[in-house]
Amino acid sequence: MVNVLLVVVVILLLVTLTLLLRGERRFSPLEYFARGKEVGFNLSESRAILTMSRLAGVPDPTAALWSIRELDASIKAFSKKFRAEGKERDRATLGFMEKLYEFRKRLEFEQPKYRSGIASSRFIRANQRIRVLVEGVGVYSSTVIDSNERYLVVSYPVGGRIPAGFQWKGSRVSVYFWRQEDAGYVFDTYVLEDLRIRDIPVLQLGHSESLMRTQKRKSLRVRSRMPAYLYLLKRLEGAYEKPERVPGLKCVVQDVSEDGTSILIGGKAKVGLLVKAQFFIGDDQIVVSGTVRGAEYDAGKNQSLLHVEIMLPSPRMRNMIRSHVYNVGPGDMARPEPELDGRPFSV
């Protein structure tokens, strides 16, 4: 009985001490350093984050290991400090910033919007891009125009040649799409109608209550319209981050992340090409190389949107990309309206 009372007294003392240390702050120092150890920071790193949060003017620095806003302020302050000291390329600095960005990504994907998915095609919104697969025929690109309780209205699929005598109406198809800030989905359905609305050819696809959630998003992307140069590579190994000294094919980077990028070019391009993209975000020169995993061709504009899976960037390049993805870098500079090159890119 005495031992039980002693344990209760000790617990009450710890609770009281924690509340006294917390004061008006959201978390006490005990909670803060325990959290730091839990998420992978050692004592000196946790202390450095706390100090930098104070210097950044964060109202409650102890919240930096829980709140994205407070953590972003601390990361931005660290970036400015290391640049001012000329230490942004030091191995220790790169390793510490890598840990900060990994934790920042973890906090991002712990938000409810990344955890909850959809189970019905009725939640698909207009302008959603989709891929329509017809077994034995091919894969085609389309866009959702409208959705009602009975069916999805989608633009006429475009892509490879459709066999003579093929009819969309009544065909069984598989629909693939990527839901923004969520994951990829696939479902099977039937084409209910092949018709024209206001003289525009469309298809009506039956709804499905059996969506399969596939690959979840593993990284965030920064949307943009950045002028860039694109180069064809024979292999990815070697100087895949070394800047080229001569201009390449003019293109536009639509978005970029630590593991992929979307690039708009003039003309056609094949899946499987090895490419290097070179562009600036603010004062940072970004150079990434990778493999074209998808290509969406717009015949009317004679343009292709390339989806490139990039090689794992070096820690320095990855940290630069992340600083702009999370908007904790020096900021984008005003640049001229990007142009597409008139040279063909068919290979």
ABEGO torsion letter per residue (X at the ends): XAAAAAAAAAAAAAAAAAAAAAEABABBAAAAAAAAAAAGBBAAAAAAAAAAAAAAGBABAAAAAABAAAAAAAAAAAAAAAAAAGAAABAAAAAAAAAAAAAAAAAAAABAAAABBBABAAABBBGBBBBBBBBGAEBBBBBBABBBAABBBBBBBBEBBBBBGBBABGBBBBBBBBBBGBBBBBBBBBBABBBBBGGBBBBBBBBBABBBBBBBBABBBBBBBBBBBBBBBABABEBAABBBABBBBBBBBABBBAABBBBBBBEBBBBGBBBBBBBBBEABBBBBBBBBABBBBBAAAGBBBBBBBBBBBBAAAAAAAAAAAAGABAEBBBBBBBBBBABBABX
